[in-house]
Amino acid sequence: MDLVFYHCILKCYVLIDLKRGEIKHGDIGQMNLYLNYFKTEICQNDDNPPIGIVLGAKKDELLLEYALEGITNQLFAARYQLYLPKREELQAQLDKVLD
């Protein structure tokens, strides 16, 4: 895990993991482990569930995976998408990091 921050509008932690290579199933599983840890040990009762973003690069193709573990409320999941950066913005930032 490379970055953790608290999103004040969504009232949740956002965990970001940058991978130089291809995203593998194990990377998503690892993020889910982090999310479960944060949900159990770090989040307060009035916090919303944490979300995880795994960014990875494979050759010239950039891959992005969101881990929205445990979010069953579709309305809240839609709010996440409203207040988080767009896929293209995240890919542009990853390009900068890789250059």
LOKOL-316985 format. One record per residue (C-alpha): residue number from 1; residue in three letters; x, y negated, z negated. Coordinates in pm, 1 decimal, padded with zeros to 6 digits, m for minus. Example, Ala and Ser with C-alpha at 12.3 -4.5 7.8 and 13.67 -1.06 7.14 Angstrom:
<rs>
<r n="1" res="Ala" xx="01230.0" yy="00450.0" zz="m00780.0"/>
<r n="2" res="Ser" xx="01367.0" yy="00106.0" zz="m00714.0"/>
</rs>
This chain:
<rs>
<r n="1" res="Met" xx="00000.0" yy="00000.0" zz="00000.0"/>
<r n="2" res="Asp" xx="00148.8" yy="m00330.5" zz="00106.7"/>
<r n="3" res="Leu" xx="m00100.4" yy="m00594.3" zz="m00004.0"/>
<r n="4" res="Val" xx="m00385.5" yy="m00629.3" zz="m00252.1"/>
<r n="5" res="Phe" xx="m00597.7" yy="m00936.7" zz="m00296.2"/>
<r n="6" res="Tyr" xx="m00925.7" yy="m01030.2" zz="m00455.7"/>
<r n="7" res="His" xx="m01191.6" yy="m01165.9" zz="m00218.9"/>
<r n="8" res="Cys" xx="m01386.6" yy="m01426.2" zz="m00420.7"/>
<r n="9" res="Ile" xx="m01687.4" yy="m01443.6" zz="m00188.1"/>
<r n="10" res="Leu" xx="m01735.3" yy="m01067.2" zz="m00171.3"/>
<r n="11" res="Lys" xx="m01628.2" yy="m01020.7" zz="m00534.8"/>
<r n="12" res="Cys" xx="m01410.2" yy="m00722.8" zz="m00450.5"/>
<r n="13" res="Tyr" xx="m01050.4" yy="m00616.8" zz="m00410.2"/>
<r n="14" res="Val" xx="m00915.9" yy="m00573.4" zz="m00057.5"/>
<r n="15" res="Leu" xx="m00626.7" yy="m00330.5" zz="m00014.0"/>
<r n="16" res="Ile" xx="m00417.0" yy="m00345.9" zz="00303.3"/>
<r n="17" res="Asp" xx="m00165.4" yy="m00082.6" zz="00411.5"/>
<r n="18" res="Leu" xx="00068.1" yy="m00151.4" zz="00705.1"/>
<r n="19" res="Lys" xx="00203.2" yy="00147.9" zz="00893.9"/>
<r n="20" res="Arg" xx="00478.1" yy="00114.6" zz="01154.2"/>
<r n="21" res="Gly" xx="00373.7" yy="00438.2" zz="01319.6"/>
<r n="22" res="Glu" xx="00048.8" yy="00604.6" zz="01414.0"/>
<r n="23" res="Ile" xx="m00226.6" yy="00616.6" zz="01153.8"/>
<r n="24" res="Lys" xx="m00271.9" yy="00973.5" zz="01033.0"/>
<r n="25" res="His" xx="m00554.4" yy="01135.7" zz="00838.6"/>
<r n="26" res="Gly" xx="m00327.5" yy="01143.1" zz="00535.4"/>
<r n="27" res="Asp" xx="m00296.2" yy="00763.8" zz="00548.8"/>
<r n="28" res="Ile" xx="m00674.2" yy="00729.1" zz="00526.6"/>
<r n="29" res="Gly" xx="m00681.5" yy="00984.1" zz="00244.9"/>
<r n="30" res="Gln" xx="m00410.2" yy="00790.9" zz="00063.2"/>
<r n="31" res="Met" xx="m00610.4" yy="00469.7" zz="00100.5"/>
<r n="32" res="Asn" xx="m00917.4" yy="00643.8" zz="m00039.9"/>
<r n="33" res="Leu" xx="m00705.4" yy="00747.5" zz="m00339.1"/>
<r n="34" res="Tyr" xx="m00605.8" yy="00382.2" zz="m00393.2"/>
<r n="35" res="Leu" xx="m00968.5" yy="00271.9" zz="m00355.5"/>
<r n="36" res="Asn" xx="m01087.9" yy="00525.4" zz="m00611.7"/>
<r n="37" res="Tyr" xx="m00811.9" yy="00417.3" zz="m00851.7"/>
<r n="38" res="Phe" xx="m00904.7" yy="00050.7" zz="m00815.7"/>
<r n="39" res="Lys" xx="m01276.7" yy="00128.2" zz="m00854.0"/>
<r n="40" res="Thr" xx="m01213.4" yy="00326.8" zz="m01173.0"/>
<r n="41" res="Glu" xx="m00922.9" yy="00143.9" zz="m01338.1"/>
<r n="42" res="Ile" xx="m00906.1" yy="m00215.1" zz="m01208.0"/>
<r n="43" res="Cys" xx="m01251.6" yy="m00335.5" zz="m01100.8"/>
<r n="44" res="Gln" xx="m01475.8" yy="m00501.3" zz="m01355.8"/>
<r n="45" res="Asn" xx="m01842.8" yy="m00406.1" zz="m01397.5"/>
<r n="46" res="Asp" xx="m01962.7" yy="m00702.5" zz="m01189.9"/>
<r n="47" res="Asp" xx="m01714.8" yy="m00639.1" zz="m00903.4"/>
<r n="48" res="Asn" xx="m01829.8" yy="m00482.5" zz="m00579.6"/>
<r n="49" res="Pro" xx="m01647.6" yy="m00167.6" zz="m00460.0"/>
<r n="50" res="Pro" xx="m01299.9" yy="m00231.7" zz="m00317.3"/>
<r n="51" res="Ile" xx="m01233.7" yy="m00195.4" zz="00052.6"/>
<r n="52" res="Gly" xx="m00923.0" yy="m00072.2" zz="00228.7"/>
<r n="53" res="Ile" xx="m00772.8" yy="m00166.2" zz="00561.4"/>
<r n="54" res="Val" xx="m00505.6" yy="00051.9" zz="00720.5"/>
<r n="55" res="Leu" xx="m00316.0" yy="m00108.6" zz="01008.5"/>
<r n="56" res="Gly" xx="m00083.9" yy="00093.0" zz="01228.5"/>
<r n="57" res="Ala" xx="00096.5" yy="00073.2" zz="01558.6"/>
<r n="58" res="Lys" xx="00156.5" yy="00343.5" zz="01817.2"/>
<r n="59" res="Lys" xx="00364.1" yy="00236.1" zz="02114.8"/>
<r n="60" res="Asp" xx="00178.2" yy="m00058.7" zz="02269.3"/>
<r n="61" res="Glu" xx="m00159.0" yy="00043.3" zz="02132.4"/>
<r n="62" res="Leu" xx="m00259.0" yy="m00098.2" zz="01794.3"/>
<r n="63" res="Leu" xx="m00486.9" yy="00103.2" zz="01570.4"/>
<r n="64" res="Leu" xx="m00701.5" yy="m00026.1" zz="01287.3"/>
<r n="65" res="Glu" xx="m00902.2" yy="00176.2" zz="01036.3"/>
<r n="66" res="Tyr" xx="m01133.8" yy="00039.6" zz="00769.8"/>
<r n="67" res="Ala" xx="m01196.5" yy="00255.7" zz="00467.7"/>
<r n="68" res="Leu" xx="m01531.0" yy="00152.8" zz="00321.2"/>
<r n="69" res="Glu" xx="m01532.2" yy="00431.0" zz="00064.9"/>
<r n="70" res="Gly" xx="m01844.8" yy="00455.9" zz="m00144.7"/>
<r n="71" res="Ile" xx="m02041.5" yy="00175.5" zz="00018.4"/>
<r n="72" res="Thr" xx="m02390.1" yy="00308.2" zz="00071.4"/>
<r n="73" res="Asn" xx="m02568.2" yy="m00026.5" zz="00081.9"/>
<r n="74" res="Gln" xx="m02582.3" yy="m00115.3" zz="00452.6"/>
<r n="75" res="Leu" xx="m02660.3" yy="m00481.0" zz="00379.1"/>
<r n="76" res="Phe" xx="m02348.0" yy="m00514.8" zz="00166.8"/>
<r n="77" res="Ala" xx="m02136.1" yy="m00336.7" zz="00428.7"/>
<r n="78" res="Ala" xx="m02258.4" yy="m00593.1" zz="00682.9"/>
<r n="79" res="Arg" xx="m02145.9" yy="m00873.1" zz="00447.0"/>
<r n="80" res="Tyr" xx="m01798.2" yy="m00720.0" zz="00436.9"/>
<r n="81" res="Gln" xx="m01775.0" yy="m00746.9" zz="00813.2"/>
<r n="82" res="Leu" xx="m01895.5" yy="m01107.3" zz="00802.0"/>
<r n="83" res="Tyr" xx="m01625.1" yy="m01226.1" zz="00561.0"/>
<r n="84" res="Leu" xx="m01324.9" yy="m01019.1" zz="00669.2"/>
<r n="85" res="Pro" xx="m01095.5" yy="m01101.6" zz="00961.7"/>
<r n="86" res="Lys" xx="m01195.8" yy="m00967.3" zz="01300.6"/>
<r n="87" res="Arg" xx="m01010.7" yy="m00666.2" zz="01440.3"/>
<r n="88" res="Glu" xx="m00837.0" yy="m00887.8" zz="01698.1"/>
<r n="89" res="Glu" xx="m00709.4" yy="m01123.3" zz="01427.1"/>
<r n="90" res="Leu" xx="m00566.2" yy="m00834.5" zz="01227.0"/>
<r n="91" res="Gln" xx="m00404.7" yy="m00687.9" zz="01538.3"/>
<r n="92" res="Ala" xx="m00245.3" yy="m01026.7" zz="01621.0"/>
<r n="93" res="Gln" xx="m00100.2" yy="m01044.6" zz="01269.4"/>
<r n="94" res="Leu" xx="00034.2" yy="m00690.6" zz="01299.0"/>
<r n="95" res="Asp" xx="00196.3" yy="m00785.5" zz="01631.4"/>
<r n="96" res="Lys" xx="00378.6" yy="m01068.0" zz="01452.6"/>
<r n="97" res="Val" xx="00499.1" yy="m00834.6" zz="01178.1"/>
<r n="98" res="Leu" xx="00624.8" yy="m00578.0" zz="01430.0"/>
<r n="99" res="Asp" xx="00813.3" yy="m00836.5" zz="01641.9"/>
</rs>
